[in-house]
Structures are given as structure tokens and as C-alpha cells.
Amino acid sequence: MTTSSTALRLLRDGNAGRYLTGLLVNAFGTSALWLASGVWVKDLTGSNGLAGLCMLALWAPTLAGPALGTLADRVRRKPLIITVNLTVAALLLTLFTVDSPARLWLLFTVLVLYGTAGVITDAAEAALVTDVVPAGLLGDFNGLRTTVTEGMKLVAPLTGAGLYAAFGGPAVACLDAGTFVVTAVLCALLRVRESGPVPPEGGARRGRTAEGVRHLWGHPGLRPLVLAGGTTMLISSLCAPTLYAVVDRLGHSPAYTGVLYAVQGAGSVAVGLLTGPALRRLGDRGFAAAGIALTGLAVLVRAVPWDAAALAASLAAGLGLPCVLIAALTAVQRETPGPLLGRVTATANTLMFTPNVMGLAVGAALVELAGPGLLLPCYGVALLLTAVPLVQRAPSASRTAERSPSDANPA
């Protein structure tokens, strides 16, 4: 099945088309607010540090992913997604009152709740998708999901910046609130027979949360993929602060980083369209390993002080970086029982995306001590080594059979 025919088949499916449309609309609003919130804080306070805290506020709830994912397994996912989206839309409208530094506490509170809602809906949507999309097309669907979200990152920030410049922060908040309402409506139109949540057999909430962690850690196929994803994101975030040094060495202004990010985004859009066939040909591990290796080569090439090399490296990084994330999510959806899927998805996201925070901080410190000519080769080699375990032979059936049923599926 070709890439184009699979994509058209998914888009012609009413449920998949509605879901992807809602995702596109929501990703547009989120990307617009992400940029505008930092500019808003900068204008009100003049502080770069406070402006940077906006991103931290959005990412911080990821740390509580396993606990928040439990909520997605305790109630029906479709009503949960609708309720959360409408709640966030209402919260965003309160930002119309943020007109001075004294009211910034409200903006940061909304951003933290915004991030919390994102963790919950990501977990619920990953589980709901398994009831919407045939199992054999999950990889194609997740690839299209990446194409949609990365594509919005190319256009939405500029739109948000323009809207902010013309009408201020409240206008961007209003736009984003509208996207959440549209997403809720499209979710309500999904025709899906969702199985009800399985009542807990006793035990504290902490125990129910731990079930997701145990399943992920005890699964011989999921654990290496998620660990490779987290390691890849950590090393990639270490690389991010070096980009300004790379641009400086090329003799361009800092604004040139926007060009490199745009090229990288174009690569991520393209790989989303190729994901389904690549996953079927290479398998989860092979696809993830190929993406990590390509990202490692891109980092090595970026160390070369040449414009063409920098552009090629950005394109290769855009093609390679999403692969392990898509492979891990698809494997989680396919290998996890429905009643556990919310918790396991949120736990996997925590393990893969939380390293970003630490990597950005450490990378910013390291780039002050050494230049990109030294750091980037080290990062590139580390990424290549990360891919090696994934290309080794998967655990044999006999070794897997030796594990107790509770190890393989504690639910």
C-alpha cells in the first residue's frame, strides 16, 4: 500500500478525518499561544527569564504524567476530552484581565493548567484512537499526526506574532480558546463505540498508577523503545543551545536560526507521510534506530562550518528525530491493553519528553564552556550509540516466555 493511498484512505474515513482536523486546529492555536505568551511576558516585564518561564510552565505538568494518565483510564475518554477542551477554552478567556505585571500570576497559572490538560488529553486521545483507527494503520495515522502538528509549527507562530502585534495577547488567547471549542465539537462528532473503564479491584490510586509503569517497564518490546526515545530527546535538547553558536560561526545574525528551524520542520512534515510504509518494512525497532542514526549523522554534519551543511543537517534532523517517538507511541498503542492505555501512554510521554528540560539547561551551560566544533561530534556519536541496542536481535520467544504473566501484563 503506497503512502498516498493510505493517507487518502485515512482522510476519507469520517472518524479519522474529524480527529485529524481537530488536531490541526488545536495545534494551530497551541503553537500561536506558545510564542505569544513569552512575548506578552517580555513586554509587560522586560525580563527574558520570566518570558522563558512560559515554556517551563507548559512543560512542567509532564512530570506528573503517570498520575494524570490514570484519569484517562478511570472515565470514558471521549467525554473527558470534550470536557477538558471546553474547560481550557473558558480558562483562556480569563487572560483578558492580564494587563500588568501584577496579574502575570494568572497567565502562569493558566499555562500550567494548559499543560496539565495537554497531558490528560494526549493520554486519552492515544487510547481513543485505538477504537477509531484499525490496528494495521496506527503507524500511518501517527505519521499523519506528526505531519499535522509539525506543519502547524511552521505557520502558527508567525500568525500568533502578527495577531499579538496588532491586537495584543488577549486576542491570541481568544483565538486559541476558539480552537479548543472547535476541537471539542469535532470530538463530539466522532462515531465510536468506546468500551467503559474497568473498575479498580481495590488499592490506592498510587497502585493503579504504578500498574502503567510496571507494564511499560516489564514489556520487552516497549521498554527499549521508550528508553531510546528519552535518550534521543535528552541528547537533542543538549544540541539545541549550540544552534546559536553554529549560526554565529557561519557569520549570520541570530534570526538565521529561524531558517534552520523551518527547514527542520519541513523534514518532520515529510517523515510523517512516510511513516506507515517505513514502519511496515523496518518494524518498530528498525524504524526508530534508523531515525536516531540519521539524527546523529545530522548532528555530526552540523559541526561543519558551511551553510549547505547546516541546512542539510537541519533537514536530516527533522526527518530523523520524530521516528523514535512515532515508533514508541505506535508500539504502546498496539501492545497495551485498553484499560491501561492512558496510564502507559502518559508514562511513556513523561519518560521521553521530560529529559528536554534537563537537557536544555545542561546544554546551555556546556555551550558556554566549549564550542560547537567539540560538542556536536560528541552529541552525534552519543546518538549513534543510542541506536545500536535497537538493531540488536529482539528478545526471543523462549526468553519472553520465561517471564511470568504478571511481569508481561500486570493488569
PyMOL commands that set and color helices and strands:
alter all, ss='L'
color gray80, all
select helices_A, chain A and resi 3-12+14-45+48-74+77-97+101-132+135-167+169-188+205-218+222-239+242-250+256-302+307-335+338-353+355-369+372-391+397-401+405-408
alter helices_A, ss='H'
color red, helices_A
deselect
rebuild
show_as cartoon
